[in-house]
Amino acid sequence: MTLEDYIHEHTTVTAFAALLGKSRAQVHRYMRGENLSKSVIEEICRATGGAVEPKSFFGTPEAAQ
């Protein structure tokens, strides 16, 4: 599952940004694959309970399923 899919199915950008302690704009950047460090990807994976996996940020759309 991608971060965008997770947010659309489970929360809002505003709520997810608050959970991470980030701005809405920053979460939108993450959703576009921008500004992603290893620590940010790990933080997103933890915050989603593993629903969003690191592989979803790389490669083909099939990797996100």
N, C-alpha and C positions, 0 to 999 in steps of 0.2 A: 504494500500500500504506500502511495506517495504521501508526502506531508500535506499537499493540497487536498487529496482525497480524505485523509484523516480529519482535517479541519472541517471540511464540508459535511462529513458524516457525524462528527462527535462534538464539535465545539464551534467557536467563532475565532476569527483572527485576533480580535481584541482580548478574549479570554486566554487564548494560547500565548499571546505576547505577555500578558500579565503573569502567567504561570512560569514563563522563562525569564521574566524580568527584563524583557526587551520591548522595543517599540513595535507598533503595528507595521511600520515601514520596514523594519528589519525582518520581521517574519515574512512579509511579502518578498523580500530579497531571498530569503531561504527557500521559499516556495518556487522561485525562479532558478534556484541552484546557484545563487550568488553569495559570496562572503561565507562560504561553508568551510570551516576548519574541522579537523578531527574532533576537537572537544565540543564544538557546536553540534555536530552530527550525533555524537554520543549523548549529549544533553537532550536532543530531540527524541532519540530512541528511548531514553529513560522516561521522559515526560509522557510519551505515548504508550508506555507499558510494553514496548517492543512491537507495537502494531506497525510503526514505521521502522524499517530496517535500514542499516547503512547502505546496503546494495541498491536501495531505491533511489539514491542520489547519483548513481552512476549507470552508464550503459543504456541498454535498450528498455523500452516500456515493459517488456516481459520481466525484467529484474524487479520491478516494483510490485508485481502481483503476489 
